[in-house]
């Protein structure tokens, strides 16, 4: 999962991945928007600094993935990774009953998965874990991994050495930001467009229920 010294990164290639999407388009998730202009500017600076290593074009907004739901469908599930309107309504009900407050997160250091560069997120009070547990009451997350809250800077486009990546990171003066979170967002992206934009479909406001 995490990139280790002395190993190559895993490069991403722009192709259709039909074995994954099976002709479906809208892949959905819950996520946190990044709205702080100073943080957005810093993240764009980092993306530009590493642009020779990262896949382009990348039009996906900076965000923190919270829970991966699956392919949107209005009908019954035909595949294990389908996500129905009934499941979405159950998510809304579970979130409303929990009466979740607004909360704060912090950015930490630049780090790397095997396939992507990212900025770590610190969740001191484990609020994200609580929200994920609420969402998983009615829905199994798609391809769950050990959850590591983060903001992705980009996928790697070439197979380079991790030592080069870590050396580049070490030369940077890193900054820390605090994020005030007052809502979570349900949205989707088109499965056939690698690193395509997120479409917001619903915002669930915190501290108002």
C-alpha positions as CSV (number, residue, x, y, z in Angstrom):
1,X,0.0,0.0,0.0
2,X,2.6,2.6,1.1
3,X,5.6,3.2,-1.1
4,X,8.8,1.7,0.4
5,X,12.4,2.6,-0.2
6,X,14.2,0.8,-2.9
7,X,11.1,-0.1,-4.9
8,X,9.6,1.3,-8.1
9,X,6.3,3.2,-8.1
10,X,3.3,1.7,-9.9
11,X,2.4,3.7,-13.0
12,X,-1.2,4.3,-14.2
13,X,-2.1,4.0,-17.9
14,X,-4.9,5.6,-19.7
15,X,-7.2,2.9,-20.9
16,X,-10.8,2.0,-20.5
17,X,-10.7,-0.8,-17.9
18,X,-13.9,-2.5,-19.2
19,X,-13.3,-5.5,-16.9
20,X,-14.0,-3.1,-14.0
21,X,-16.8,-0.9,-15.2
22,X,-18.7,-3.5,-17.3
23,X,-20.3,-0.7,-19.3
24,X,-21.4,1.3,-16.3
25,X,-20.4,5.0,-15.9
26,X,-21.0,6.8,-12.6
27,X,-18.8,5.5,-9.8
28,X,-19.9,7.0,-6.5
29,X,-18.3,7.9,-3.1
30,X,-18.7,10.1,0.0
31,X,-15.9,12.7,0.3
32,X,-14.9,15.9,1.9
33,X,-14.5,19.1,-0.3
34,X,-11.3,21.1,0.0
35,X,-12.6,24.7,0.1
36,X,-9.7,26.6,1.8
37,X,-8.1,28.8,-0.9
38,X,-4.7,28.8,0.8
39,X,-4.7,25.0,1.1
40,X,-5.9,24.6,-2.5
41,X,-3.1,26.8,-3.7
42,X,-0.5,24.8,-1.7
43,X,-1.8,21.5,-3.1
44,X,-1.7,22.9,-6.7
45,X,1.9,24.1,-6.0
46,X,2.8,20.5,-4.9
47,X,1.0,19.0,-8.0
48,X,3.0,21.3,-10.2
49,X,6.3,20.6,-8.4
50,X,5.8,16.9,-9.1
51,X,4.2,17.3,-12.5
52,X,7.0,15.4,-14.3
53,X,6.1,12.3,-12.3
54,X,2.3,12.5,-12.2
55,X,-0.3,11.5,-14.8
56,X,-2.0,14.2,-16.8
57,X,-4.6,15.4,-17.5
58,X,-5.8,15.5,-14.0
59,X,-9.1,17.4,-13.6
60,X,-10.2,15.8,-10.4
61,X,-10.8,18.3,-7.6
62,X,-8.7,18.0,-4.4
63,X,-10.7,16.1,-1.9
64,X,-10.6,13.6,1.0
65,X,-12.2,10.3,0.1
66,X,-14.4,9.1,3.0
67,X,-16.3,6.0,1.8
68,X,-16.4,4.3,-1.6
69,X,-19.9,3.3,-2.5
70,X,-19.8,1.8,-6.1
71,X,-21.6,2.2,-9.4
72,X,-24.9,4.2,-9.2
73,X,-28.0,2.3,-10.3
74,X,-31.7,3.1,-9.9
75,X,-32.5,-0.6,-10.0
76,X,-31.7,-3.7,-8.1
77,X,-28.0,-4.7,-7.7
78,X,-26.8,-6.7,-10.6
79,X,-23.1,-6.6,-9.6
80,X,-21.5,-6.6,-6.2
81,X,-20.1,-3.1,-6.7
82,X,-23.5,-1.5,-7.6
83,X,-24.9,1.1,-5.3
84,X,-28.7,1.7,-5.3
85,X,-30.9,4.6,-4.5
86,X,-32.3,2.6,-1.6
87,X,-28.8,2.3,-0.1
88,X,-28.2,6.0,-0.6
89,X,-31.4,6.9,1.3
90,X,-30.4,4.5,4.1
91,X,-27.0,6.4,4.3
92,X,-28.9,9.7,4.7
93,X,-31.1,8.3,7.4
94,X,-28.2,6.8,9.4
95,X,-26.3,10.1,9.1
96,X,-29.3,12.2,10.2
97,X,-29.9,10.0,13.2
98,X,-26.3,10.3,14.3
99,X,-26.6,14.1,14.7
100,X,-22.9,14.6,13.7
101,X,-21.2,17.8,14.7
102,X,-18.9,20.0,12.6
103,X,-15.3,19.0,13.2
104,X,-11.7,19.9,12.3
105,X,-8.9,18.0,10.5
106,X,-5.3,18.9,9.9
107,X,-2.9,18.2,7.0
108,X,0.4,16.6,7.9
109,X,3.2,15.4,5.6
110,X,3.6,14.5,1.9
111,X,3.7,10.7,1.6
112,X,3.2,8.2,-1.2
113,X,1.2,5.0,-1.9
114,X,2.7,2.7,-4.5
115,X,0.6,4.3,-7.2
116,X,-0.1,7.8,-5.9
117,X,1.4,10.8,-4.2
118,X,-0.6,12.4,-1.4
119,X,-0.8,14.7,1.6
120,X,-1.6,12.9,4.9
121,X,-4.6,14.0,7.0
122,X,-4.7,13.9,10.8
123,X,-8.0,13.1,12.4
124,X,-7.2,13.5,16.1
125,X,-10.7,12.6,17.3
126,X,-11.4,9.8,14.9
127,X,-14.5,11.5,13.5
128,X,-13.8,10.0,10.0
129,X,-13.7,6.5,11.5
130,X,-17.1,7.2,13.1
131,X,-18.7,8.4,9.9
132,X,-17.3,5.4,8.0
133,X,-18.8,3.1,10.6
134,X,-22.2,4.7,10.1
135,X,-22.0,4.3,6.4
136,X,-20.9,0.7,6.6
137,X,-23.9,-0.2,8.7
138,X,-26.0,-0.7,5.6
139,X,-23.4,-0.9,2.8
140,X,-20.1,-2.8,2.4
141,X,-17.4,-0.5,1.1
142,X,-16.1,-1.3,-2.3
143,X,-12.5,-2.8,-2.2
144,X,-11.9,-1.7,1.4
145,X,-8.3,-1.1,2.4
146,X,-6.8,0.0,5.7
147,X,-8.2,3.5,5.7
148,X,-5.7,6.3,5.5
149,X,-7.3,9.8,5.2
150,X,-5.4,11.8,2.6
151,X,-5.6,14.3,-0.3
152,X,-4.3,12.7,-3.5
153,X,-1.9,14.9,-5.5
154,X,-1.8,12.6,-8.5
155,X,-1.2,9.1,-9.9
156,X,2.3,8.2,-11.2
157,X,2.7,8.2,-14.9
158,X,6.1,6.5,-15.2
159,X,7.9,3.7,-13.3
160,X,10.4,5.7,-11.3
161,X,12.3,4.7,-8.2
162,X,10.8,5.4,-4.8
163,X,14.2,6.8,-3.8
164,X,13.8,9.6,-6.3
165,X,10.3,10.4,-5.0
166,X,11.5,10.5,-1.3
167,X,14.5,12.6,-2.2
168,X,12.2,15.1,-4.0
169,X,9.8,15.2,-1.0
170,X,12.8,15.8,1.4
171,X,13.7,19.0,-0.5
172,X,10.4,20.7,0.1
173,X,9.4,23.0,2.9
174,X,6.1,21.5,3.9
175,X,3.1,23.5,5.3
176,X,0.3,22.5,7.7
177,X,-3.3,23.6,7.4
178,X,-6.4,23.1,9.6
179,X,-9.7,22.3,7.8
180,X,-13.0,23.2,9.3
181,X,-15.5,20.6,8.1
182,X,-19.2,21.5,8.1
183,X,-20.6,19.1,5.5
184,X,-19.8,15.9,3.7
185,X,-20.5,15.4,0.0
186,X,-21.9,12.5,-2.0
187,X,-20.7,12.5,-5.6
188,X,-19.4,10.5,-8.6
189,X,-17.0,10.4,-11.4
190,X,-17.1,8.9,-14.9
191,X,-15.4,5.5,-14.7
192,X,-14.1,5.8,-18.3
193,X,-12.2,9.0,-17.6
194,X,-9.0,8.5,-15.7
195,X,-8.6,11.3,-13.1
196,X,-11.8,13.0,-14.4
197,X,-13.7,15.5,-12.3
198,X,-16.0,14.8,-9.4
199,X,-19.7,15.6,-9.8
200,X,-21.3,16.7,-6.5
201,X,-24.7,15.1,-6.1
202,X,-25.7,15.8,-2.5
203,X,-24.3,17.7,0.4
204,X,-25.1,16.5,3.9
205,X,-24.7,19.4,6.4
206,X,-23.2,18.7,9.8
207,X,-24.4,20.2,13.1
208,X,-27.9,21.0,11.9
209,X,-29.8,17.8,12.5
